[in-house]
Amino acid sequence: MKFRVIPVILTDGTTVVKGTSFNNWRTVGSAEATSRLFAARDVDELVFLDVGARNKGKAIDMDLVKKFSNQLSIPFAVGGGIDDFDTATLCLRNGAEKIILGTSAFRKPELITKLSETFGAQAVVVTIDVLQLGSKEFAINSGREIITSESSLEFAHRVQDLGAGEIILQCISQDGSQLGYDLDNIRLFVNELTVPIIAGSGAGGTEDFENAFLLGAAGGAAGALFQFTQTTPKEIREDLRSRGVPVRRSS
């Protein structure tokens, strides 16, 4: 397995935003310009999440998905307010390789199965947002609604059984901090599940990606690191390769 380094672009529908702990959002640039920048930096794949779509009662803008598709020659995944099969299908038909489900994975679990059966498990990604380092609790709706009916691991098992092909494990308390991933939960999820686990929230440098790889994660996702520092995905890949980590790209 070759480890993937995945930039995450958060958008409010038109601009790129970034915050901390899923809050305090601020605009940091244009979504289109940012996607072009990362495409030029030869990344493995991109994740686009519309963090404002659900609160506006809609899904990620389809015109934006089309623009991403026209600009990019690399795989990308999209998420944000996708609650139904038709919207997910449109995203895939307009160029997205994967659909990311968060709140809808919990509220409409049948959507996972229908998408998986139609497009394959590899097209269905579920984000699980734990509250803090090592926590068993998780939240939906961008951290606004804490779930008490099951643990994050129980939910992970459930979405895996429903047909999800990948899980992005995020930690709300680490979001935007660049202080490191939630290694305890990464270890737990990797040991308990069979689907690939992508580490998210908290990456601050090569060591964090390496730690995730050593625990068995299939990739590491990062937003703040690549938007607020001079560090590039290529530099992280080269550093990882120098440490003996097999990475997706060779250049």
C-alpha positions, 0 to 999 in steps of 0.5 A, spaced: 500 500 500 502 506 498 501 512 502 497 518 500 498 525 501 491 529 501 490 536 501 483 538 503 479 544 501 474 547 505 469 552 501 463 556 503 460 555 496 465 560 492 471 561 497 476 557 501 475 558 508 479 555 514 477 555 521 479 551 528 475 546 531 470 546 526 468 553 527 471 560 527 471 560 519 475 565 515 476 566 508 483 564 505 482 565 497 478 563 491 476 555 491 477 555 483 484 558 484 486 554 490 484 548 486 488 550 480 494 551 485 494 544 488 493 541 481 499 544 479 503 542 485 502 534 483 498 532 488 495 525 489 488 527 490 484 532 493 478 533 497 473 538 497 468 539 503 462 545 503 462 546 510 456 551 509 452 547 504 448 543 510 446 550 514 443 553 507 439 547 506 443 545 500 448 541 497 455 543 494 454 547 488 454 543 482 457 548 478 463 548 482 464 541 482 464 542 474 469 547 474 473 543 479 472 537 474 474 542 468 480 544 472 483 538 474 486 531 471 487 528 478 482 524 482 477 528 487 472 527 492 466 532 494 462 533 500 457 537 503 450 537 504 449 531 500 443 527 502 440 524 496 442 519 491 440 523 485 445 529 488 450 524 489 450 521 482 450 528 479 457 529 483 460 523 480 457 524 473 460 531 473 467 529 474 468 527 482 471 520 483 468 519 490 462 522 494 463 524 502 458 523 506 458 525 514 451 527 517 447 523 511 451 517 513 448 517 520 441 520 518 440 516 511 445 510 512 441 507 506 444 512 502 451 509 503 448 502 501 445 504 494 451 508 492 456 503 494 451 498 490 451 502 484 458 505 483 462 501 487 464 501 495 471 505 492 466 511 490 463 512 497 467 515 503 464 517 510 467 522 515 467 521 522 468 526 527 470 525 534 470 530 539 477 530 542 483 526 542 482 518 544 474 520 544 469 515 543 464 520 542 463 523 535 459 529 532 455 530 526 453 537 522 460 540 523 460 538 530 454 541 532 450 535 534 453 530 539 451 523 538 450 519 544 446 512 541 453 509 539 460 510 539 465 512 533 467 505 532 461 502 532 458 507 527 465 506 523 463 498 523 456 500 521 458 504 515 463 499 513 458 494 513 453 498 509 458 499 504 463 505 505 469 504 501 473 509 506 473 512 512 476 519 513 477 520 521 477 527 523 478 530 530 474 536 532 479 539 537 485 538 533 482 541 527 486 547 524 491 546 530 497 543 526 498 539 533 498 532 530 493 527 528 489 523 533 493 517 533 489 513 539 483 513 534 487 511 528 490 505 531 483 503 534 480 504 527 485 501 523 486 495 528 478 494 528 476 495 521 478 493 514 476 499 510 482 504 508 482 509 514 485 516 512 487 520 518 485 527 518 485 534 522 491 536 526 497 535 521 503 539 522 509 536 518 512 530 515 512 526 522 505 526 523 504 523 516 509 518 518 506 516 524 499 515 521 502 511 516 506 507 521 499 505 525 496 503 518 493 509 515 492 509 508 493 516 507 493 523 511 489 529 509 491 536 511 488 543 510 491 548 514 498 545 513 498 546 506 494 553 506 497 557 512 505 554 511 510 554 505 509 546 506 507 543 499 504 536 498 510 534 494 515 536 500 511 532 504 511 526 499 519 527 498 520 527 506 516 521 507 520 517 501 526 519 505 524 516 511 522 509 507 515 510 507 512 508 500 508 514 497 503 514 491 507 518 486 514 518 484 516 525 483 
